[in-house]
Amino acid sequence: MMILGNIAVASVALLHLYFLVLEMFLWTKPLGLKTFRLTAEFAAASKTLAANQGLYNGFLAAGLAWGLVLGDAGNPIKIFFLGCVIVAGVFGGLTASRRILWVQALPGAVALALVLV
């Protein structure tokens, strides 16, 4: 079960690296506009805020990777950062888009459950 948990944690980390790329570098590009359902005007006006948000997603990915590198000793770190992913996903789902619950919070919760088993 530990291997499955680590695969799930790595998947969540990679997902957050993808969010970093989307928000920091592709926000105003066609893929970013389509992914986040933005107008070009809104994307241009919010580019700096999105980059900041992308950086935070990068920190979540880095924390999860740190926990993975430490092996079993990294479980408390994985648990902490997965908790952060879940809280961020729930908050985003309640305040920005319900899709965030499924794209961010659910994978984080599944990974957390697998780490705790």
C-alpha positions as CSV (number, residue, x, y, z in Angstrom):
1,M,0.0,0.0,0.0
2,M,3.0,2.3,0.6
3,I,3.9,2.2,-3.1
4,L,0.4,3.0,-4.1
5,G,0.4,5.9,-1.7
6,N,3.7,7.2,-3.0
7,I,2.4,7.0,-6.6
8,A,-0.6,9.0,-5.6
9,V,1.5,11.6,-3.8
10,A,3.8,11.8,-6.9
11,S,0.7,12.3,-9.1
12,V,-0.5,15.1,-6.9
13,A,2.9,16.7,-7.0
14,L,3.1,16.5,-10.8
15,L,-0.4,17.9,-11.0
16,H,0.7,20.9,-9.0
17,L,3.7,21.4,-11.2
18,Y,1.3,21.4,-14.2
19,F,-0.8,24.1,-12.4
20,L,2.4,26.1,-11.8
21,V,3.2,26.0,-15.6
22,L,-0.4,26.9,-16.5
23,E,-0.6,29.8,-14.1
24,M,2.9,31.2,-14.3
25,F,3.6,30.7,-18.0
26,L,0.5,29.9,-20.0
27,W,-2.2,32.0,-18.3
28,T,-2.6,34.3,-21.3
29,K,-1.8,31.7,-23.9
30,P,-4.5,29.6,-25.7
31,L,-4.1,26.6,-23.4
32,G,-4.4,28.8,-20.2
33,L,-7.4,30.7,-21.6
34,K,-9.2,27.4,-22.5
35,T,-8.2,25.6,-19.3
36,F,-9.4,28.4,-17.0
37,R,-12.2,29.6,-19.3
38,L,-10.8,33.1,-19.4
39,T,-11.2,36.0,-21.7
40,A,-8.0,37.5,-23.1
41,E,-8.7,40.8,-21.3
42,F,-9.3,39.1,-17.9
43,A,-6.2,37.0,-18.3
44,A,-4.0,40.0,-19.1
45,A,-5.4,41.9,-16.1
46,S,-4.9,39.0,-13.7
47,K,-1.6,37.7,-15.0
48,T,0.5,38.7,-12.0
49,L,-2.0,37.3,-9.5
50,A,-2.1,34.0,-11.5
51,A,1.7,33.8,-11.4
52,N,1.7,34.3,-7.7
53,Q,-0.9,31.5,-7.4
54,G,1.2,29.3,-9.6
55,L,4.2,29.8,-7.4
56,Y,2.2,28.6,-4.4
57,N,1.3,25.5,-6.4
58,G,5.0,25.0,-7.0
59,F,5.6,25.1,-3.2
60,L,3.0,22.4,-2.7
61,A,4.7,20.2,-5.3
62,A,8.1,20.8,-3.7
63,G,6.8,19.9,-0.3
64,L,5.3,16.6,-1.6
65,A,8.5,15.8,-3.5
66,W,10.4,16.5,-0.2
67,G,8.2,14.0,1.6
68,L,8.7,11.4,-1.1
69,V,12.5,11.7,-1.1
70,L,12.6,11.1,2.7
71,G,10.7,7.8,2.3
72,D,8.9,6.6,5.4
73,A,10.4,9.4,7.4
74,G,8.7,11.8,5.1
75,N,5.1,10.7,5.9
76,P,4.4,13.6,8.3
77,I,5.6,16.0,5.5
78,K,3.4,14.3,2.9
79,I,0.4,14.4,5.3
80,F,1.0,18.1,6.0
81,F,1.3,19.1,2.3
82,L,-1.6,16.9,1.2
83,G,-3.7,18.6,3.9
84,C,-2.6,22.0,2.4
85,V,-3.6,20.7,-1.1
86,I,-7.0,19.6,0.2
87,V,-7.7,22.9,2.1
88,A,-6.7,24.9,-1.0
89,G,-8.9,22.8,-3.2
90,V,-11.9,23.1,-0.9
91,F,-11.4,26.9,-0.6
92,G,-11.0,27.2,-4.4
93,G,-14.0,25.0,-4.9
94,L,-16.1,27.2,-2.7
95,T,-14.8,30.6,-3.9
96,A,-13.7,30.3,-7.5
97,S,-14.9,27.2,-9.3
98,R,-16.5,24.0,-8.2
99,R,-14.3,22.1,-10.7
100,I,-11.4,22.7,-8.3
101,L,-12.9,20.3,-5.8
102,W,-12.6,17.5,-8.4
103,V,-9.3,18.6,-9.9
104,Q,-7.3,19.5,-6.7
105,A,-9.1,18.5,-3.5
106,L,-10.2,15.0,-4.5
107,P,-6.8,13.8,-5.8
108,G,-5.3,15.2,-2.6
109,A,-7.8,13.4,-0.4
110,V,-7.3,10.1,-2.2
111,A,-3.5,10.4,-1.9
112,L,-3.9,11.3,1.8
113,A,-6.1,8.3,2.4
114,L,-3.6,6.0,0.8
115,V,-0.7,7.5,2.8
116,L,-2.6,7.0,6.0
117,V,-3.5,3.4,5.3
